[in-house]
Amino acid sequence: MALRRRRIPLLLFLVLLVVLRQQNCVASGDGGGESAEFEIPRDGSVLELDESNFEAAVRAADYLFVDFYAPWCGHCKRLSPQLDEAAPVLAGLSTPIVVAKVNADKYRKLSGFPTLMFFDHGVPSEYTGSRNADLLVENLKKLVAPDVSVLESDSAIKGFVESAGISFPLFIGFGVDESFIAEYGAKYKKKAWFSTAKDFSEDMMVVYDFDKFPALVSVNPKYNEQSVFYGPFEGSFLEDFIRQSLLPLTVPVNRETLKLLKDDGRKVVLTILKDESDENSPRLIKVLRSAANANHDLVFGYVGVEQWLEFTETFDVKGSELPKIIVWDTKEEYEVVEGSERLEEGDYGSQVSRFLEGYREGRTVKKIVGRGSPTLLGLNAIYILILLVAILVALMYFSGQGEEEQRPRRTHED
């Protein structure tokens, strides 16, 4: 029977690579001294690294993004043009980021291909964000930015907002002491931009719609949403506001936002539409936004069957009249309110209110997500079943071994 090789973590592999490189330097007679300086090209191209120059590249670049790929890997082939597109943009930032790749095909102990690593002044961390060129740039820009940017003029505020782009929410603390939001700037760095404005004009108060300070303004440019928090800035109130502002009031559920919903921790009031582009959908979504404003302990989301059939089918939409509204725990269960699951065309506001009232009063029926579908549910049950089968096979095997030993054996005398 072939033995399965044990995998070692990628970080350990990188440490071993550096150690081996140093040993090679000693063996080659350079006494372990400094190796030749690595020159980073200025054209923003993707560098090809190997054992001979990997360590030098890590030392030379303040920020280095490395793709450990295999030539035969399909995901790697799809990622390659995205890196080629992102590399010159990242190289042209005020804080440049160098993009490189390593053919790690012969290092079979890597956990998978492609493996993406970000080196911050030589310190590695695994990158698990988007691999789309534009979003890759936005994600990496955040990693090299300060946890909290300090803005001292109207022009600095405008520059911060422009540089942040539209992919992530941003928070501007007008007159808010940096110490209040420093912790959350670090904690939620991968999910939002944070800043404090020390000096600003009344024009900024008009633009961001606040009438006193200190005020923390949340802006979600992707969804054209904005809100203001006046405090208190102590205890859990501030973090609750930040955490809830990471998502729009009504979340269009797709593969990108699904992870955000699961990370949020709140239950989701999920409205399933036939088609998000239907003429009645915007009116219903507007009603959901109003409900979300009054129910901050819940997240409100919507998804169209036409937009994501596979996902909606896990909520038993086959044969159901749409739109329907449920409360999903983002895991294995969802609840329907008796008599209020179906939203009839007309007064959506009253129907959503009755649904929420019924949910608050506990007039619900719990159901299982994706019965018979292992994509969203049942993984734990599957693991248990596999374990039971494995135990049964083991018992049968050892039982057979015991019977074999109990059979009389013939002996041959010389």
MARFIDREN-864714 format. One record per residue: x, z, y of N, C-alpha, C, O, CB in turn; residue in three letters. Coordinates in steps of 0.05 Angstrom, whole numbers, plus 5000, padded with zeros to 4 digits. Glycine has a CB too. Layout:
N
XZYXZYXZYXZYXZYALA ...
This chain:
414
501750004976500050005000501850005025503750165027498150255000MET 501149825044502849815068502350055085500050145088502249555084ALA 504450165096504150405113503550315142504750125151506750575113LEU 501650455155500950385182502850525201503150775200498050465188ARG 504050375219505950495237504550665258502350595268507650285251ARG 505750895264504551065284505250965312507550875316505551365281ARG 503350975330503850885357504851115374504051345370501250765370ARG 506551055393507551255412506451195440506050955446510651275412ILE 505951395457504951345483506751155499509151155495504451605498PRO 505551005517507050815533509050955551511350855555505250645550LEU 508351195562510251335579512751405564514951395575508951585591LEU 512451495538514751555522516451305518518951315518513951675495LEU 515151075514516550825510518250765535520550675532514650595505PHE 517150815559518650755583521050935586523150845595516850785608LEU 520751195579522951375580525151285561527551285568522151665572VAL 524351205536526351105517527750855527530150825522525051045490LEU 526250685541527450445551529650505571531750375571525350265564LEU 529150695589531150775609533550895595535850835603529950975629VAL 533151075575535351205561537050995548539551005549534351405541VAL 535750805534537350595520538850425540541150345534535450415504LEU 537750375563539150225583541650365592543750245596537350165607ARG 541450635596543750785605545850785583548250775589542951075611GLN 545050805557546950795536548350525534550750515528545650855509GLN 546950315540548150055540550250025562552349895558546049835543ASN 549750155585551650155607554250285598556350195604550450285632CYS 553950515585556350665576557850505555560350485557555550945564VAL 556350385536557650235515559149985526561049895514555650155494ALA 558149875548559349635559561749695576563049515586557349475575SER 562449955579564850025593564650075622566650105636566849815588GLY 562150085633561850145661561650435667561050515690559549995673ASP 562050605646562150895650559551015658559451245667564150965670GLY 557250865654554650985661554250985691552451125701554351265650GLY 555950835706555650835735553250665743551650585727558150725748GLY 552950625769550650485780550750195771552850065773550550505810GLU 548550085761548449805753548049645778547549745800546149755733SER 548249375775548049205798545349235812543349285798548448905790ALA 545249205838542849235853540849015845541748785841543349235883GLU 538349075844536248875837535148765863534348915881534049005819PHE 535148505866534248385890531348285886530848125868536048145899GLU 529548385903526748305900526248055916526748045940524948545910ILE 525147845904524547595919522547645941520847825939523447385899PRO 522747495962520947525985518547345984516847346002522547486010ARG 518347175963516146985963513647095950511646945949517046735948ASP 513647345941511247465929510547365902508247385893508947415947GLY 512547245888511947155861512047385841513047595847514046935853SER 510847335817510847545796513547535782514447325773508547495776VAL 514847765782517547785770517347805739515447925729519048025781LEU 519247695725519447715696521747915690524047865697519947445682GLU 521048145678523048355673523448385643521748305627522148615685LEU 525848485636526448555608528148805608528448935629527848325594ASP 529348875585530949125584533349115602534249335611531949165555GLU 534348885609536848865625536348925654538249005668538048595622SER 533948885664533448925693531049105699530449145723533148655706ASN 529749205679527349365683527949615700526649665720526049445657PHE 529949765692530650015706531449965734530650105753532850165691GLU 532949755739533849685766531549605783531449675807535949455765ALA 529549465772527149385788525549635796524549645818525449195772ALA 525249825777523750065783525150225806523750335823523650255758VAL 527850225806529250355828529050205854528850335875532250395820ARG 529049945853529149785877526549775892526449765917530049505871ALA 524249785878521649765891520350035895520250195876519849585874ALA 519550085919518050335924515450345907514750545896517450375954ASP 514150115906511650095891511749845874512149625883509150085910TYR 511549895848511749675828509449675809508749885798514449705813LEU 508149455806505849425788506749245765507449015769503349305802PHE 506649345740507749205717505649145696504149325688510149365705VAL 505548905687503848815665505548785640507148605638502348545672ASP 505048965620506348935594504448765577502348845569506849225581PHE 505348525572503648325559504848225533507148265526503148095578TYR 503148075518504047935494503147645497500847595504502848075468ALA 504847455490504147175494501647085479500346895487506547005486PRO 501147215456498847135440496247265448494147205437499447195411TRP 496347455467494047615474492147465493492947375514494947885488CYS 489647435485487647285501487147425528486947285548485147255486GLY 486847685528486447835553488747795572488347765596485948135547HIS 491147795561493547755577493547475591494247455614496147785560CYS 492647275576492647005586490546985609491046845629491946805564LYS 488347125607486347125628487247275652486447215675483647235618ARG 488847485648489847655670491947515686492247555710490847915659LEU 493547345673495947225686495247085712496647135732497247025667SER 493246905714492646775739491646965761492046925784490546555735PRO 490347185752489547385772491947525785491947575809487747605758GLN 493947575769496447695779497847505798498947575819498347785757LEU 497947245790499247045807497847025834499146985854499146765793ASP 495247055834493647045859494047295876494247285901490747005854GLU 494247525863494447785878497247835888497547965908493548015860ALA 499247745873502047815879502947765908503947945921503947675861ALA 502447515919503347465947501847635967502847705988503047175953PRO 499247695961497747865980498848145980499248266001494747875971VAL 499448255957500548525955503348535967504048735979500748615925LEU 504948325964507648315976507448306006509348396020509148075965ALA 505248206017505048186046503748416060503448416084503547946053GLY 503048626045501948866057503949016075506348976071500849056036LEU 503049176093504849336109506449526092508749586098503349496130SER 505349606070506749756049506849576024504949576008505450036042THR 508949416021508949206000508849325972509949535966511449036003PRO 507549175954507449245926508549005910507548785914504549315917ILE 510449055893511648845877510148825850509649035838514748905872VAL 509548585842508248535816510248415797511648235803505748345820VAL 510248525773512148435752510748435725508648555722514748605752ALA 512048305706511048315678513348335659515548245664509248065673LYS 512648445636514648485614513448385588511248465581515448785611VAL 514848205575514048105549514548325529516748355519515447835541ASN 512448475522512748705504511848635476511148815461511248945515ALA 511848385469510848305443512348445420511148515400511048005440ASP 514948475424516548595403516248905402517149025383519448525405LYS 515049025423514649315423511849365412509949425428514949425452TYR 511449355386508849375374507649655376505349695370509049305345ARG 509249855386508250125388506650175414505550385418510550325386LYS 506549965431504849995455501950015446501149905425505249755474LEU 500350165462497650225454495849985454493749985441496550445471SER 496549785469494749545471495749355492497449425509491949625477GLY 494849105490495548905510493048805524490948785511497048665496PHE 493048745550495348815567495249115576493049225579495348635592PRO 497549235579497749505589498949485617500949365622499549685571THR 497549605637498349585665499349855675497950055671495949485682LEU 501649855687502850095697503550065727504449855736505350175681MET 503050285742503750295770505950495774505650725766501250355788PHE 508150415786510450585791510550655821510950485838513150455782PHE 510150915827510351015854513051155858513351385849507951215861ASP 514951015870517651115873518751205846520051415843517751345893HIS 518351035826519451085799517651245781518251265757521951225802GLY 515551365792513751535775511451365764509951255780512651775792VAL 511251335738509251155726506551285722506351525716510251045700PRO 504451125725501751205717500250955708500750735717500251345741SER 498450995689497050765678494850685696493350845707495950825650GLU 494550425700492450315717490150225700490450065681493550075735TYR 487750315706485350245690483150125707480850105698484350495676THR 483750045731481749925749481149635743481949525723482649955778GLY 479849505762478949235759481449045757483549105768477249145783SER 481048825742483248635738482648375753484148175750483748575709ARG 480548365768479948145785481848155809482448365819477048155795ASN 482947915817485047915837484348065863485848225872485747625844ALA 481948005874481148135899480848435896481848585913478548015909ASP 479548525874479148805870481748945863482149175869477048855849LEU 483448805849486148905842487648975868488849185870487748715825LEU 487548795887488848835913487649085926489149255936488648595931VAL 485049105927483749325940484349595927484849795940480649285941GLU 484449595900485149835886487949925891488450165896484749795856ASN 489849735890492649815894493249885923494950055929494449585886LEU 491849765942492149835970491450135974492750275989490349665988LYS 489450225959488650505962490750695951491250915961486050555948LYS 492150605929494150775916496550825934497851035932495050655890LEU 497150635952499550675969498750785997500550836013501050405972VAL 496250816002495350916028495451226027495451346006492450826035ALA 495551356051495451646052492751746040490751596041495751746081PRO 492751986030490152096020488152116043485852046039490652386009ASP 489152196067487452206091488952076114491152176120486552496097VAL 487851866126489151746149488351886174486051956178488451446151SER 490251936192489752076218489551856239491451716244491952286224VAL 487251846253486651636272486551766300485151966304484051486266LEU 487951646319488151776346487151606368487751656392490951846351GLU 485551396362484451226383482251056372481951036348486651046396SER 480650936390478450756380479650516365478550436345476850666404ASP 481850416376483050186362484150256335483950086316485350076380SER 485150496331486050586305483650606286483950546262487550856307ALA 481350706296478950716279478150446270477550396246476650866294ILE 478050256289477249986282479249856262478449716243477149806307LYS 481849906266483849806247483549916219483849776200486549856258GLY 482950176218482550306192480150186177480350126153482050606196PHE 477950146191475550036178476049756169475149676148473150046198VAL 477449596186477949316179479849306155479349136137479249166203GLU 481849476154483749466132482449566106483249466085486149646139SER 480549746108479349856084477649646069477349666044477550086091ALA 476649446083475049246070472349346062471349536073476549146045GLY 471049206044468249276037467849366008465649426000466449036042ILE 469949385993469749445964469149745959467949805939472149365950SER 470049915977469750205973468350335997468650246019472450335967PHE 466950565992465950716014468250836030470450866020464050946004PRO 467650896056469751026072468551256087466151256095471150826091LEU 470151456092469351706107471051736131473551726130469451956088PHE 469751776154471251836179470352106190467952136196470751606200ILE 472152286192471552556202472052566232474352606240473152766187GLY 469952536248470252556277470452846286468452996284467852406291PHE 472752926295473153196303473353386279473253636283470953286321GLY 473553286255473753456231476653506225478253326224472353316207VAL 477353766222480153836215480953706189479453716169480454136215ASP 483353596188484353466164484353646140483953556117487153356169GLU 484753906144484954096122482354106107482354176083485754366132SER 480054046120477454066106477153846085475853896065475254046127PHE 478253616090477753386072480253306057480153116041476653156088ILE 482553436061485053356047484653376017485553196002487353536056ALA 483353586007483053625979481353395967482053295945481653885973GLU 479253315981477553105970478752825974478152645959474753115984TYR 480452795995481852545998483652485974483852255966483452546023GLY 484852695963486552665940484852635914485452465897488452905937ALA 482752795912481052795888479552525884479352425862479053025889LYS 478552415906476952165904478451925915477251735924474352205919TYR 481151935915482751725927482151455914482151255928485651785924LYS 481651445888481151185875478451075880477750855872481651225845LYS 476651235893473851155896473051105925470950985930472151355884LYS 474651205945473851175972476251205991478351305983471651385979ALA 475751126016477751156037477051406054474651456059478050906056TRP 479051556063478551796078480251796104482551706103479152056062PHE 479151896126480551916151479452136168477152226164480551636166SER 480952216188479952396209480652266236482852156240481252676207THR 478752276254479152156281479452386301477652546306476751976289ALA 481952406312482552626330481652566359480752736374485452686330LYS 481852316366481152236394479351986392480151786379483652186411ASP 477051986405475251766404473451776428473051986441473551766377PHE 472251546435470551526458467551556450466851566426470951266473SER 465851566470462951576465461951326452459951316438461451636491GLU 463451106456462750856444462650886413460950776400464650626452ASP 464651036403464751076374462351246364461351206342467351216366MET 461451426381459051586374456551416372454851466356458651816395MET 456451206389454151026388454350846364452450806349454050856414VAL 456750736359457150556336456550686310455250576292460050446336VAL 457350946307457051086281454751276282454351436263459651236274TYR 453151266303450551406304450651706299449251806282448651276284ASP 452451846313452452136312452452246341453552116359454852246296PHE 451252476345450852576372452452836378452252936400447952616378ASP 453852936358455453166362457753166342457653006323453753436360LYS 459653336346461853356327462753646325462253806344464253166335PHE 463953726303465053556281462853416265460753536260466753716263PRO 463353166257461453016241463052846221464952706229459552846259ALA 462252846197463452666177461552436171459352476161464152826150LEU 462452196178460851956175461651816150464051756145461151766200VAL 459651756134460051596109459051316114456851276123458651726085SER 460751116108460050836111460450696085462650706073461750696134VAL 458350556076458650396051458150106059455850006058456550486029ASN 460249966068459849696079458749496060457449306068462449596090PRO 459349526034458349336014455349336013454149126007459449405987LYS 454049566018451149586017449949636045447549686047450349805998TYR 451549616065450549646093449149916097446949926108448749416100ASN 450350136087449150396089451050586104453550556103448550516061GLU 449850776118451450966134449851226136447451226139452050846163GLN 451351446135450051706137451951906151454351856152449151816110SER 450852126161452452316176452052596164449852676157451752316206VAL 454352746163454253026153455453196175457653156184455853056127PHE 453753396184454653576206455653846196456254026212452353616225TYR 455753876170456654136159454354276144452154176142457754306181GLY 454954516134457554656136459754526120459254396099457154946127PRO 462154566129464454436117465854616096467954556086466454356138PHE 464654846091465755026071463955016045461754906045465855316082GLU 465055126024463555145999463154865987464854685990460955276003GLY 460954845972460454595957458954385974458654155964458954655932SER 458054455998456454276013457954016020456853796017455454406039PHE 460354036028461953806036462453626012462053376014464653896048LEU 463253735990463853565966461253435956461253205947465153725944GLU 459053585957456453465948455853215965454953005954454153665951ASP 456253235991455753006009457552776002456652545999456053086038PHE 460152825998462052615991461352485965461352245962464952735990ILE 460852655945460252545918457752375918457752165905459952775898ARG 455652465932453252315933453452055949452051865944450952485944GLN 455352055968455651815985457451605972457751385983456851896011SER 458651665949460251465936458551245925459551025920461851605913LEU 455951295920454151095910452151025932451451195949452651195885LEU 451050785933448950715951446350865944446150965922448450415952PRO 444450865962441951005956440550895931439551045915440050995980LEU 440550635929439550505905441750325894442850155907436950325911THR 442350375868444750245856443850015839442250045820446250455839VAL 444749775845444249545827445949585802448449585804444949275841PRO 444749625779446249695755447449445743445949255735444349835735VAL 450049445740451449225727453949345714454249585714452349005748ASN 455649175702457949285688459849435706461249615697459449055674ARG 459949355731461749485750460749755759462249945760462149305775GLU 458049775764456950035774456250225752455850465757454549975791THR 456050125727455250305705457150535702456350765697455050145679LEU 459750485704461750695701461450905724461751145719464650585701LYS 460850805748460450985771458051175766458151405772460150825797LEU 455951055755453651215749454251435728453351665732451351045738LEU 455751365708456351565687458251775698458052005690457651425663LYS 460151695716461951895727460552085746461452305750464251745742ASP 458351995759457052155779455952415768456152625780454751995792ASP 454752395744453752645731450752705735449652855720455252875741GLY 449552575755446652615759445052435741445952225732445952565789ARG 442552515736440752335721439952105738439952115763438252495711LYS 439251885725438651635740435651565737434651535715440351405729VAL 434351545760431651435760431951125759432651005779429951525786VAL 431551015736432150735731429550565731427750615715433650695705LEU 429450375749427250185750428149925737430049795746426150145779THR 426649835717427349585703425449365712422949385708427249625672ILE 426549165725425048945735425248705717426948685699425948865764LEU 423348515720423648265705425948105716427547995701421048105706LYS 426048085743428147925756428648045783426848085799427347625758ASP 431148115789431848235815431348045838430948135861434848325815GLU 431347785833430847595854427947525858427247355875432447335848SER 426147655843423247615846422447695874423647875886421647765825ASP 420347565884419547605912418547895917418647985940417347415919GLU 417548035897416548305900418748515897418348745905414448365880ASN 421048435886423148635881424248775906424549015906425448495867SER 424848625928425848765952424048975962424949185972426348565974PRO 421348935961419449135970419649385953419449605964416649015970ARG 419849355927420049585909422649725914422749975914419749495880LEU 424849585917427449705921427449865947428750075949429649495922ILE 426049765968425849915993424350185988425150386000424249746014LYS 422350185972420950435965422750625950422750865956418450375948VAL 424350515932426250685917428350805936429151035932427650515896LEU 429150665957431050765976429851005991431251215995431850555997ARG 427350985998426051216012425851455994426251686002423251126021SER 425251405968425051625949427851755945428051995942423951525922ALA 429951585944432651695941433451875963434852075959434651465938ALA 432551815988433151986011432052266008433152446020432151856036ASN 429852285994428552545991429252685965428252915960425552515994ALA 430852565948431352675921434352645915435152485897429652545899ASN 436052795929438952755927440052855900442352805894440352895949HIS 438453005885439453095859439252885838440152925815437853345850ASP 438052655845437852435826439152185838439352155862434852375820LEU 439952005821440951745829438751535823437551545802443651665815VAL 438351355842436251155838437650885833439350795849434351135862PHE 436950755811438150495805436050295796433750375789440250535783GLY 436750045796434949835786436549615772438949575778433349715810TYR 435249485753436549265739434449075730432249145722438149385714VAL 435148815730433348605722433948515693436248495685433548365741GLY 431748465679432148365651433548095652435248035635429348325637VAL 432947935672434247675675437247705681438847535673432947505697GLU 437947925694440747965702442348095680444748035677440848145727GLN 441148275663442748405642440848475619440048705616444048665653TRP 440248275604438348305581439348505561437748675552437948035568LEU 441848485553442948665532442548955540441849125523445948605528GLU 443049025565442849305574439949395574439249605564444049345601PHE 438149225585435349305588433949335561432149495559433849105606THR 434849185542433549195515433949475502432349545484434648985497GLU 435949625510436349885499434350085508434150315498439249985505THR 432650005528430550185538427750075530425750125543430650205569PHE 427649935507425149855495423449685514421049755518423650095486ASP 424649475526423049315545421549095531419748975543424949195566VAL 422249035506420848825491417848895488417249105477422148775464LYS 416248725498413348775496412248965518409849005520412748895470GLY 414049065535413149245557412449085581413648875587415349455563SER 410549185596409849065622411849175643412549415644406949135631GLU 412848995659414849065679413649025707411848865711417348895676LEU 414749175727417049365725416149625712413849715714418149415752PRO 418049755699417650025688419750215699421950125707417750015657LYS 419150465700420950665712421350895693419450995681419750765740ILE 423750985690424551195671426651375684427651315706425651075644ILE 427351595671429551765679431551765657430951855635428552055687VAL 433951675662436051645641438251855646439151895669437151365641TRP 439151985625441352175628444152055627446152195627441152385605ASP 444251785627446751625626448151645600450351545597448651705649THR 446851775580448051805554446151695533445951445530448752095548LYS 444851865518443351785495440351815497438851735479444251935471GLU 439451935519436551985521435451885548436951875568435952285518GLU 432951815547431551765572428651885570427751935548431451465579TYR 427451925593424752045593422751855607423451725627424852315607GLU 420351845597418251705610416051905618415652105604417051475592VAL 414751855640412652035649409951915639409351685645412552065681VAL 408452075625405951985613404051875635403452015654404552215598GLU 403251625631401451505650402651385674401251265691399451695658GLY 405251415678406551315702409051135697410551085715407451555720SER 409251045672411650885665411550605678413550505687411950865635GLU 409150495678408750225688408150235718406450385726406550075673ARG 409550065734408950045762407249795768408149575764411650035779LEU 404849845776402949625782403649505809404549645827400049715780GLU 403149245812403649125838401649235858399249265853403348815836GLU 402649305881400949425902402449655916404549615928398349525890GLY 401249895915402350125929404550245913404150445899400050325935ASP 406950135915409250245899409950525908410750685891411650065903TYR 409550585934410350855944408851075930410051275921409850865973GLY 406151045927404551255914405251275885405351495874401551195917SER 405751055872406351055843409051195838409351345819406350775832GLN 411051135854413651255851413451555856414751715842415751135869VAL 411851635876411451915882410152065858410952285851409751955907SER 408151935846406852065823408752085800408752285785404351895815ARG 410451885796412351885775414252125778414752275760413951625773PHE 415352155802417252375808415852645805417052835796418452345836LEU 413352665814411852915811411552985782411853215774409052895825GLU 410852785766410452835737413152915724413153085706409352585723GLY 415252795733417952865722418653145729419553295712420052665732TYR 418153225754418853495763417153705748418053925743418353525793ARG 414753635741412953815727413353815697412153975683410053745733GLU 415053645687415753645659413753495642413753525617415853915649GLY 412053325654410153165638411552915627410652685634407653095655ARG 413552955611415152725602415352715572414852915558417952745614THR 416052485562416552435534419452335531420152145545414552235521VAL 421052475515423852385512424052165491422652175470425552625504LYS 425751975496426151755478429151715474430851815490424851495488LYS 429851565453432651515447433451245458432051045454433151535416ILE 435751235471436750975481437650795458439050885440439151025501VAL 436850545460437850345442437650415412439550385398440650285448GLY 435350505403435050565375435850325358434750105361432050655368ARG 437750375341438850165324441050005337442149825325436649975316GLY 441650065363443749925376446150115381445750315395442849805403SER 448450055371450750235374452250205400454250335405452650195351PRO 451250015417452749965441452650185461454650245475451749705454THR 450350315464450150535483449550805471449951005484448050465504LEU 448750805446447851045434448651045405449150845392444851085436LEU 448751285394449051315366451951305356452451315332447651105352GLY 453851305375456651295366457351555351458751545331458451265390LEU 456351775361456952035348455752035320457052115300455852275364ASN 453251935317452051915291453551735272453851795248449151825293ALA 454551515283456051325267458651455257459451425234456751065283ILE 459951595275462451735267461951935245463451955225463751875292TYR 459752085247459052285227458452145200459352235179456552455236ILE 457051915202456351775177458951665164459251685139454551535183LEU 460751555180463251465169464851685156465951655134465051325191ILE 464851925169466252155158465052235131466452295112466152385178LEU 462352245130461052315105461652125083462152205060458052335109LEU 461651865089462351665069465151695059465751675035461951375080VAL 467051755078469851795071470152035052471652025033471551835096ALA 468652255059468752495042467652435014468852514994467152725055ILE 465452285013464252214987466152044970466452084947461652054992LEU 467451844983469351674969471751844958472651804936470451454987VAL 472652034975474852204967474052374943475652414924475752384990ALA 471652484944470652654921470552494896471252584874467952774928LEU 469452244898469252074875472052004864472451994839467751814882MET 473951964882476651894873477952124858478952094836478351814898TYR 477852364871479052594858477552684832478752784814479252834877PHE 474952634832473452694807474352514785474652594762470452654812SER 474852264791475852074771478652144762479252114738475951794783GLY 480252254780482952344773482752574753484352584734484552434798GLN 480852754758480552984740479752904712480753014692478553184752GLY 477852714711476952614685479252484670479452514645474552424688GLU 480952344684483152204672485052404659486152364637484652034692GLU 485452634673487352834663486252984639487753074622488053034685GLU 483453004637482253154616482052994590481653104568479553244624GLN 482452724591482352564567484752634549486952664558482352264574ARG 484252644522486452704503488452484503487752244503485352754475PRO 490952554504493152354504494452344477494952544464495252434526ARG 494952104468496252064442499252104446500452014465495651784430ARG 500452234426503352274427504552124404503352094383504052574426THR 506952024408508351874388510852034380512552104396509251594398HIS 510952094354513252244344515252044333514551844320512452444322GLU 517752104338519951934328520251984299522051854286522651984343ASP 
